[in-house]
Amino acid sequence: MEKEKITKMWIADQGDGTYKNPILYTDYSDPDAIRVGEDYFMIASSFCNTPAVPLLHSRDLVNWKVINYVIDKLPFPCYDERPVHGCGAWAPAIRYHEGTYYVFVPMPDEGIMMCKTADPWGKWSEPAYVRKVVGWIDPCPFWDDDGKAYMVTAFARSRIGFKSMLYMSPIEPDCSGVLDDGQFIYDGHATQPTIEGPKLYKRNGYYYIFAPAGGVKPGWQVVLRSKNIYGPYEEKIVLHQGNTPVNGPHQGAWVDTPGGEDWFLHFQDVGNAGRIIHLQPMRWENDWPVIGVNDVDGCGEPVLRYRKPDVGGVYPVDAPEDSDLFEKDRLGLQWQWNANYKEEWYRVGDGRLTLFSQPADSEKQLCDICNLLLQKWPAPEFTITAPLHLEELAEGDLAGMVSLGGCYTALAVHKTGEKLFLQQRTGNWEKNDEVRKTLEEVHGNMLYLRMTVKKETDISFEISYDGEEFSPCGRVTQATAGRWVGVKAGLFAINENGTPGGMLKVDSFLFRPLN
């Protein structure tokens, strides 16, 4: 396969000095971002997938690439044993202070963790506790002018019994722990219910907390301000859906340009594709931020197309990786596993991915298998084609392509005796109702699988023996989003005889737009 055959599924940069929203039609949930010099860095939630907490980089706020992950594996044994859906790394925050990059990662059942580095492209420190506590979420660190450090947090009612409150804790300047218990600083029950995701800044003597409220899809963006970090805080709604199709607009980050422009990154929950990223213009009036356009009383609505930020230069049109020709000696950064992974699950080399079939409980649903190799949807509609080499599959192996959401489906090759059969599996992770249907026999050791995603919902499969002529296989299913996450697509190889199996070799994993 030629490298030039890779086609990006979603390009926000329109090539004429404007961009369209979303800038990333990809599930980078709960984004936070900073500027350091001329570089922008953005992070997002990753829940139980690893490597965890993706780190993206841009020079112009429109064209982004994944450059690293902050955490290689989640530091608790439960994530080795199974994918703990909806748990793991929730909404993180990134900040830069005195030459060090800090990322705070809340794990709602384990506590607030911190990783740091001097080189965001390099190795990050192992996660260390800032505070070992259950139900504290969405932490954001802040260093004041006098060198004192603080952390603002929200709360998850599912873990702690309440929400709609914000809390301020003084912390060690090196983020190694809290200095005392801190205090509640804001109660949003009356006017800003479900306030969460706080991000703390300072400007013109005011402390500002940017925070979404009202719930993910029906909500809005709030800004609080005070001359005292512990409040009391004034409140103002600064961004809402208005007359646009952009629901939410929810949880994000204020960044500026070297020339002094202000911009706001946030997400929109579109369901199956997850929480996709938008970029809004921002300005200040009377020491309040105004985000978006068509503002009334300081509350704007999202833009769908707008001029690009003036960052003092022009940068290449690009997007995060999706298709993979497996030409490198390691997995591309578009890939994550369904839980903590092991190096012995795979090998990349000689222009091919090899998945080593792992023992699996035959009663376990496919959605609960750890060694699913997955990546996020890069667009609302597309096809994925993968050429599979089957000659080294072993008795009991099941290997193929999966669409993983709340409702999931897979088309795979099952080796029984000396024969290969196609099998479709479909289920719902909440119901333990997986249906396994054996389809036609596979003839030969080379098979092309194709998955098609239409209207962000319909998942269908096709097969081919020559890579040219494809025929439908299995039934069409309707995807649903997972727990806090969009649908992912990927590959897997397991052995349900309870022993290590053979191997599946894959030449490429190519996305294409629908014709």
C-alpha positions as CSV (number, residue, x, y, z in Angstrom):
1,M,0.0,0.0,0.0
2,E,1.3,3.5,-0.9
3,K,1.5,6.1,1.8
4,E,-0.3,8.6,-0.4
5,K,-3.3,6.4,-0.4
6,I,-4.1,7.4,3.2
7,T,-6.9,9.9,3.2
8,K,-7.8,12.0,6.3
9,M,-11.4,11.7,7.2
10,W,-12.0,15.1,8.8
11,I,-10.1,18.3,7.9
12,A,-11.2,21.5,9.8
13,D,-8.7,23.9,8.1
14,Q,-10.5,25.1,5.0
15,G,-7.3,26.3,3.3
16,D,-8.6,29.8,2.8
17,G,-7.8,31.3,6.2
18,T,-10.9,29.9,7.8
19,Y,-11.8,26.7,9.8
20,K,-15.0,24.8,10.4
21,N,-16.2,23.4,13.6
22,P,-15.7,20.8,15.0
23,I,-12.0,21.1,14.6
24,L,-11.7,17.4,15.6
25,Y,-14.6,15.1,14.8
26,T,-13.1,12.7,17.3
27,D,-13.9,11.7,20.9
28,Y,-11.4,13.8,22.8
29,S,-13.7,14.2,25.8
30,D,-13.2,16.9,28.5
31,P,-10.4,18.8,26.8
32,D,-8.0,21.1,28.5
33,A,-5.3,23.1,26.8
34,I,-2.4,25.5,27.3
35,R,0.0,27.5,25.3
36,V,3.8,27.4,25.9
37,G,5.6,29.8,23.6
38,E,4.3,29.1,20.1
39,D,3.1,25.5,21.0
40,Y,-0.4,24.5,22.1
41,F,-0.9,21.3,24.0
42,M,-4.3,19.6,24.6
43,I,-5.2,16.6,26.7
44,A,-8.4,14.6,27.1
45,S,-10.1,11.9,29.2
46,S,-9.4,8.3,28.3
47,F,-11.3,6.3,31.0
48,C,-10.2,2.6,31.1
49,N,-8.3,2.7,27.7
50,T,-4.5,2.6,27.6
51,P,-2.1,4.2,27.0
52,A,-4.1,6.8,28.9
53,V,-4.6,10.6,28.6
54,P,-3.8,11.5,25.0
55,L,-1.6,14.5,24.5
56,L,-2.2,16.5,21.3
57,H,-0.1,19.4,19.8
58,S,-0.8,22.2,17.5
59,R,0.8,25.5,16.4
60,D,-2.4,27.2,15.2
61,L,-5.3,25.7,17.3
62,V,-6.9,24.2,14.2
63,N,-4.5,21.5,13.0
64,W,-3.7,18.9,15.7
65,K,-1.6,15.7,16.1
66,V,-1.4,13.2,18.9
67,I,2.2,13.3,20.1
68,N,2.2,11.2,23.2
69,Y,0.2,9.7,26.1
70,V,0.7,11.0,29.7
71,I,0.2,7.6,31.3
72,D,1.3,4.3,29.9
73,K,-0.8,2.0,32.1
74,L,-3.3,2.8,34.8
75,P,-1.6,2.1,38.2
76,F,-4.2,-0.1,39.8
77,P,-4.6,-3.9,39.4
78,C,-8.3,-3.8,38.5
79,Y,-7.4,-2.3,35.1
80,D,-5.1,-5.3,34.4
81,E,-8.0,-7.7,34.8
82,R,-10.8,-6.3,32.8
83,P,-12.0,-3.1,31.1
84,V,-13.7,-1.1,33.9
85,H,-16.1,0.7,31.6
86,G,-16.7,4.4,32.6
87,C,-13.9,4.4,35.2
88,G,-10.2,5.2,35.0
89,A,-8.9,8.6,33.8
90,W,-11.6,11.2,33.9
91,A,-11.3,14.9,32.9
92,P,-7.7,15.9,33.3
93,A,-6.0,19.3,33.5
94,I,-2.7,20.5,32.0
95,R,-0.6,23.4,33.2
96,Y,3.0,24.7,32.7
97,H,4.9,26.2,35.6
98,E,8.6,27.1,35.9
99,G,9.8,24.8,33.2
100,T,7.6,21.8,34.1
101,Y,4.4,20.5,32.5
102,Y,1.9,19.1,35.0
103,V,-1.1,17.0,34.3
104,F,-3.7,16.3,37.0
105,V,-5.8,13.2,36.4
106,P,-8.8,12.4,38.5
107,M,-9.7,8.7,38.9
108,P,-13.1,8.8,40.7
109,D,-12.6,5.6,42.6
110,E,-8.9,6.0,43.4
111,G,-8.0,9.6,43.8
112,I,-6.4,12.6,42.2
113,M,-3.1,11.7,40.4
114,M,-0.4,13.9,39.0
115,C,2.2,13.3,36.3
116,K,4.9,15.8,35.2
117,T,7.7,16.3,32.7
118,A,10.1,18.8,31.2
119,D,9.6,17.4,27.7
120,P,6.0,16.7,26.7
121,W,7.2,14.6,23.8
122,G,9.2,12.4,26.1
123,K,8.6,10.3,29.2
124,W,6.1,11.5,31.8
125,S,6.6,10.7,35.5
126,E,4.6,7.8,36.9
127,P,1.2,8.8,38.4
128,A,1.5,10.0,42.0
129,Y,-1.2,11.0,44.4
130,V,-2.1,14.6,45.0
131,R,-5.0,13.4,47.2
132,K,-6.2,9.9,47.8
133,V,-9.9,10.4,47.9
134,V,-13.1,9.0,46.3
135,G,-15.5,11.1,44.3
136,W,-13.3,14.2,43.8
137,I,-13.1,15.0,40.0
138,D,-12.0,17.5,37.5
139,P,-9.0,19.0,39.4
140,C,-7.1,22.0,38.1
141,P,-3.9,23.3,39.6
142,F,-3.0,27.0,39.8
143,W,0.0,28.9,41.0
144,D,-0.6,32.4,42.3
145,D,1.6,35.5,42.0
146,D,3.1,34.8,45.5
147,G,4.1,31.3,44.5
148,K,1.4,29.6,46.5
149,A,-0.4,26.8,44.7
150,Y,-4.0,25.7,44.7
151,M,-6.3,23.0,43.3
152,V,-10.0,23.5,42.4
153,T,-12.1,20.4,42.1
154,A,-15.7,19.2,41.5
155,F,-17.5,16.1,42.8
156,A,-19.1,13.0,41.3
157,R,-22.5,12.3,42.9
158,S,-22.2,8.6,41.8
159,R,-19.2,8.2,44.2
160,I,-19.7,10.8,46.9
161,G,-23.4,11.4,47.1
162,F,-23.5,15.1,45.9
163,K,-22.5,17.3,43.0
164,S,-23.0,21.0,41.9
165,M,-20.3,22.1,44.3
166,L,-16.7,23.4,43.8
167,Y,-13.9,23.1,46.3
168,M,-10.5,24.8,46.7
169,S,-7.5,23.1,48.3
170,P,-4.1,24.7,49.0
171,I,-1.4,22.3,47.6
172,E,2.3,22.0,47.7
173,P,3.9,24.1,45.0
174,D,5.4,20.9,43.5
175,C,2.0,19.3,43.5
176,S,3.1,16.5,45.8
177,G,0.0,16.8,48.1
178,V,-2.5,19.1,49.7
179,L,-1.5,21.4,52.6
180,D,-4.8,21.3,54.4
181,D,-8.4,20.3,53.9
182,G,-9.4,23.4,52.0
183,Q,-13.0,24.5,51.7
184,F,-16.1,24.7,49.5
185,I,-16.0,27.9,47.4
186,Y,-19.2,27.7,45.3
187,D,-22.6,26.1,45.5
188,G,-24.3,25.8,42.1
189,H,-27.6,24.1,43.1
190,A,-29.7,27.2,42.8
191,T,-28.5,28.7,39.5
192,Q,-25.8,26.5,38.0
193,P,-26.8,22.8,38.7
194,T,-24.3,20.1,37.9
195,I,-21.4,22.6,37.7
196,E,-18.2,20.7,37.1
197,G,-15.0,20.7,35.1
198,P,-13.6,23.9,36.7
199,K,-10.5,25.5,35.2
200,L,-8.8,28.3,37.2
201,Y,-7.1,31.4,35.8
202,K,-6.1,34.9,36.9
203,R,-6.4,38.2,35.0
204,N,-6.5,41.8,36.0
205,G,-6.6,40.9,39.7
206,Y,-9.6,38.6,39.3
207,Y,-9.6,34.8,39.8
208,Y,-11.7,33.2,37.1
209,I,-13.2,29.7,37.1
210,F,-14.4,28.5,33.8
211,A,-16.9,25.7,34.3
212,P,-19.8,24.0,32.5
213,A,-23.2,23.6,34.1
214,G,-26.6,22.2,33.3
215,G,-25.5,18.8,32.2
216,V,-23.5,17.7,29.2
217,K,-26.0,17.9,26.3
218,P,-28.5,20.5,27.6
219,G,-25.9,22.7,29.5
220,W,-24.0,25.9,29.0
221,Q,-20.6,27.4,29.9
222,V,-20.3,29.5,33.1
223,V,-17.6,31.8,34.3
224,L,-17.1,32.7,38.0
225,R,-14.9,35.6,39.2
226,S,-13.7,36.9,42.5
227,K,-10.9,39.1,43.9
228,N,-10.3,36.4,46.5
229,I,-9.4,32.8,45.5
230,Y,-11.8,31.5,48.1
231,G,-14.7,33.7,46.9
232,P,-17.4,34.8,47.1
233,Y,-17.7,34.4,43.3
234,E,-19.9,36.3,40.9
235,E,-21.3,34.2,38.1
236,K,-22.2,34.7,34.4
237,I,-23.3,32.4,31.6
238,V,-20.9,33.2,28.7
239,L,-21.7,30.6,26.1
240,H,-24.9,28.6,25.2
241,Q,-26.3,26.6,22.3
242,G,-28.4,29.6,21.1
243,N,-29.6,29.1,17.5
244,T,-26.9,26.6,16.6
245,P,-26.8,22.8,16.4
246,V,-24.0,22.7,18.9
247,N,-25.5,21.3,22.1
248,G,-23.9,21.6,25.4
249,P,-21.3,23.6,24.7
250,H,-19.4,22.0,27.5
251,Q,-16.1,22.0,29.4
252,G,-12.9,23.4,27.9
253,A,-10.0,25.8,28.1
254,W,-9.2,29.4,27.6
255,V,-6.0,29.9,25.6
256,D,-4.4,33.0,24.0
257,T,-2.1,33.6,21.1
258,P,1.4,35.2,21.2
259,G,-0.3,38.3,19.7
260,G,-2.9,38.6,22.3
261,E,-6.0,37.0,20.8
262,D,-8.2,34.9,23.1
263,W,-9.8,31.5,22.1
264,F,-11.8,28.8,23.9
265,L,-11.7,25.1,23.2
266,H,-14.7,22.9,24.3
267,F,-16.5,19.7,23.5
268,Q,-19.9,18.8,22.1
269,D,-21.5,15.4,22.8
270,V,-22.8,14.0,19.5
271,G,-23.5,10.5,20.8
272,N,-21.9,7.7,18.9
273,A,-19.0,9.7,17.7
274,G,-18.4,10.9,21.3
275,R,-17.4,14.3,22.5
276,I,-15.9,16.2,19.6
277,I,-13.8,19.4,19.8
278,H,-14.8,22.9,18.9
279,L,-12.9,26.2,18.8
280,Q,-14.5,29.5,19.7
281,P,-13.4,33.1,19.4
282,M,-13.3,34.9,22.7
283,R,-12.9,38.5,23.9
284,W,-13.1,40.5,27.1
285,E,-15.7,43.1,28.1
286,N,-15.7,44.7,31.5
287,D,-13.5,42.0,32.9
288,W,-15.9,39.2,31.7
289,P,-15.1,36.9,28.8
290,V,-17.5,36.7,25.9
291,I,-17.3,33.5,24.0
292,G,-18.6,32.8,20.5
293,V,-20.7,35.2,18.4
294,N,-24.2,36.8,18.3
295,D,-23.8,37.5,22.0
296,V,-26.7,39.0,24.1
297,D,-25.8,40.4,27.5
298,G,-22.3,38.9,27.2
299,C,-23.5,35.3,26.4
300,G,-22.5,34.1,22.9
301,E,-23.3,31.1,20.8
302,P,-20.8,28.8,18.9
303,V,-19.4,29.5,15.5
304,L,-19.7,26.9,12.7
305,R,-17.1,28.6,10.5
306,Y,-14.7,31.4,11.4
307,R,-11.3,32.9,10.6
308,K,-8.3,31.0,11.9
309,P,-6.4,32.3,14.9
310,D,-3.7,34.8,14.1
311,V,-0.7,32.9,15.5
312,G,1.9,34.8,13.4
313,G,2.5,32.0,10.9
314,V,0.8,29.4,8.5
315,Y,1.1,25.7,9.3
316,P,0.3,22.6,7.3
317,V,-3.2,21.3,7.1
318,D,-3.4,18.1,9.0
319,A,-5.3,15.9,11.5
320,P,-4.5,13.1,13.9
321,E,-3.6,9.8,12.5
322,D,-6.3,7.2,11.8
323,S,-5.3,4.8,8.9
324,D,-2.2,2.7,9.7
325,L,0.1,0.9,7.2
326,F,2.1,-0.6,10.1
327,E,5.3,0.7,8.6
328,K,6.9,1.6,11.9
329,D,8.3,-0.6,14.6
330,R,5.7,0.3,17.1
331,L,2.0,1.0,17.2
332,G,0.8,4.4,16.0
333,L,-0.5,6.8,18.5
334,Q,-4.1,6.5,17.2
335,W,-4.3,3.1,19.0
336,Q,-5.4,2.3,22.5
337,W,-6.2,-1.0,24.2
338,N,-9.5,-1.8,26.0
339,A,-7.7,-2.0,29.4
340,N,-4.1,-2.1,30.6
341,Y,-2.1,-3.9,28.0
342,K,0.8,-6.3,27.7
343,E,3.7,-6.0,25.2
344,E,3.3,-9.7,24.4
345,W,-0.1,-9.1,22.9
346,Y,1.3,-7.7,19.6
347,R,4.3,-7.0,17.3
348,V,4.7,-4.4,14.6
349,G,7.4,-4.9,12.0
350,D,8.0,-5.7,8.3
351,G,5.0,-3.6,7.3
352,R,2.6,-5.7,9.3
353,L,0.8,-5.9,12.6
354,T,0.8,-9.3,14.4
355,L,-1.8,-9.9,17.1
356,F,-1.0,-12.9,19.3
357,S,-4.2,-14.7,20.3
358,Q,-4.7,-14.4,24.0
359,P,-6.6,-16.9,26.2
360,A,-10.2,-15.8,26.9
361,D,-13.1,-17.1,28.9
362,S,-15.6,-18.5,26.4
363,E,-18.4,-17.1,28.6
364,K,-17.1,-13.5,28.6
365,Q,-18.7,-10.9,26.4
366,L,-16.4,-9.5,23.7
367,C,-16.8,-6.0,25.1
368,D,-15.1,-7.2,28.3
369,I,-12.0,-8.5,26.6
370,C,-8.9,-6.6,27.5
371,N,-6.9,-7.1,24.3
372,L,-9.2,-5.3,21.9
373,L,-6.9,-2.9,19.9
374,L,-9.1,0.2,19.3
375,Q,-9.2,3.7,17.9
376,K,-11.7,6.5,18.0
377,W,-13.9,7.4,15.1
378,P,-12.4,10.2,13.0
379,A,-15.6,11.3,11.2
380,P,-19.3,10.7,11.2
381,E,-19.2,8.2,8.2
382,F,-16.5,6.1,6.7
383,T,-15.3,2.6,5.8
384,I,-12.4,0.6,7.2
385,T,-10.7,-2.1,5.3
386,A,-8.2,-4.6,6.8
387,P,-6.4,-7.4,4.9
388,L,-6.1,-10.4,7.3
389,H,-3.6,-13.3,7.0
390,L,-5.2,-16.4,8.6
391,E,-2.7,-19.2,8.0
392,E,-1.3,-19.0,11.6
393,L,-4.5,-19.1,13.5
394,A,-4.8,-22.0,15.9
395,E,-7.7,-24.2,17.0
396,G,-10.2,-22.2,19.0
397,D,-8.9,-18.8,17.8
398,L,-11.4,-16.0,17.1
399,A,-9.9,-13.0,15.3
400,G,-11.2,-10.1,13.3
401,M,-12.7,-6.6,13.4
402,V,-14.8,-5.0,16.1
403,S,-17.0,-2.0,16.6
404,L,-17.1,-1.3,20.3
405,G,-19.8,0.9,21.9
406,G,-22.6,0.3,24.3
407,C,-24.1,-1.9,21.6
408,Y,-21.2,-3.6,19.9
409,T,-20.6,-6.0,17.0
410,A,-17.7,-7.9,15.5
411,L,-17.0,-9.9,12.4
412,A,-14.3,-12.5,13.0
413,V,-12.8,-15.7,11.7
414,H,-13.2,-18.7,14.1
415,K,-11.0,-21.7,13.6
416,T,-12.7,-25.0,14.4
417,G,-10.7,-28.1,13.7
418,E,-9.0,-27.5,10.4
419,K,-11.8,-25.2,9.1
420,L,-12.3,-21.5,9.3
421,F,-15.8,-20.0,9.7
422,L,-17.0,-16.4,9.9
423,Q,-18.8,-15.5,13.1
424,Q,-20.7,-12.3,14.0
425,R,-21.0,-11.3,17.6
426,T,-23.4,-8.6,18.8
427,G,-24.3,-7.5,22.2
428,N,-24.8,-4.7,24.8
429,W,-22.2,-4.3,27.5
430,E,-24.9,-3.5,30.1
431,K,-27.0,-6.6,29.4
432,N,-24.7,-9.6,29.1
433,D,-26.8,-10.7,26.1
434,E,-24.1,-11.4,23.4
435,V,-25.4,-13.2,20.3
436,R,-23.0,-15.4,18.5
437,K,-23.9,-16.5,14.9
438,T,-21.8,-18.7,12.7
439,L,-21.9,-17.6,9.1
440,E,-20.2,-19.0,6.0
441,E,-17.0,-21.0,5.8
442,V,-13.8,-19.1,4.8
443,H,-11.9,-20.6,1.9
444,G,-8.2,-19.7,1.8
445,N,-5.8,-18.0,4.2
446,M,-6.3,-14.4,3.0
447,L,-9.4,-12.4,3.8
448,Y,-10.3,-8.7,3.5
449,L,-12.7,-7.4,6.1
450,R,-14.5,-4.1,5.6
451,M,-16.6,-2.2,8.1
452,T,-18.9,0.6,7.0
453,V,-20.3,3.3,9.4
454,K,-23.3,5.2,8.0
455,K,-25.2,8.1,9.6
456,E,-23.1,7.6,12.8
457,T,-25.3,4.6,13.6
458,D,-25.4,1.8,11.1
459,I,-22.6,-0.7,11.3
460,S,-22.2,-3.3,8.5
461,F,-19.6,-5.7,7.2
462,E,-18.3,-6.9,3.9
463,I,-15.7,-9.5,2.9
464,S,-13.5,-10.1,-0.1
465,Y,-10.9,-12.6,-1.1
466,D,-9.1,-10.4,-3.6
467,G,-9.5,-6.9,-2.1
468,E,-11.5,-5.8,-5.1
469,E,-15.0,-7.4,-5.0
470,F,-16.7,-7.2,-1.7
471,S,-19.9,-8.9,-0.6
472,P,-22.1,-8.2,2.4
473,C,-21.7,-10.4,5.4
474,G,-23.7,-10.7,8.6
475,R,-26.4,-8.3,9.7
476,V,-26.5,-4.6,10.0
477,T,-26.5,-3.4,13.6
478,Q,-27.1,0.0,15.3
479,A,-24.3,1.3,17.4
480,T,-24.8,3.2,20.6
481,A,-22.2,5.1,22.6
482,G,-20.4,3.6,25.6
483,R,-20.3,4.9,29.1
484,W,-19.0,8.5,28.7
485,V,-17.3,7.4,25.4
486,G,-18.0,7.2,21.7
487,V,-17.8,4.1,19.6
488,K,-14.4,2.8,18.7
489,A,-13.3,0.5,15.9
490,G,-10.4,-2.0,15.9
491,L,-9.0,-5.5,15.8
492,F,-8.6,-8.5,18.1
493,A,-7.4,-12.1,18.4
494,I,-8.5,-14.4,21.3
495,N,-8.6,-18.1,22.0
496,E,-11.6,-19.4,23.8
497,N,-10.1,-22.8,24.5
498,G,-8.4,-21.1,27.5
499,T,-4.8,-21.4,26.1
500,P,-2.6,-19.2,24.1
501,G,-3.5,-19.5,20.4
502,G,-1.9,-18.6,17.1
503,M,-1.6,-15.3,15.5
504,L,-3.4,-12.9,13.2
505,K,-1.4,-10.8,10.8
506,V,-2.8,-7.6,9.4
507,D,-1.3,-5.6,6.5
508,S,-3.1,-2.3,7.1
509,F,-6.1,-0.6,8.6
510,L,-7.4,1.9,6.1
511,F,-10.2,4.5,6.6
512,R,-12.0,5.8,3.5
513,P,-14.8,8.3,3.1
514,L,-18.1,7.0,1.9
515,N,-18.7,7.6,-1.8
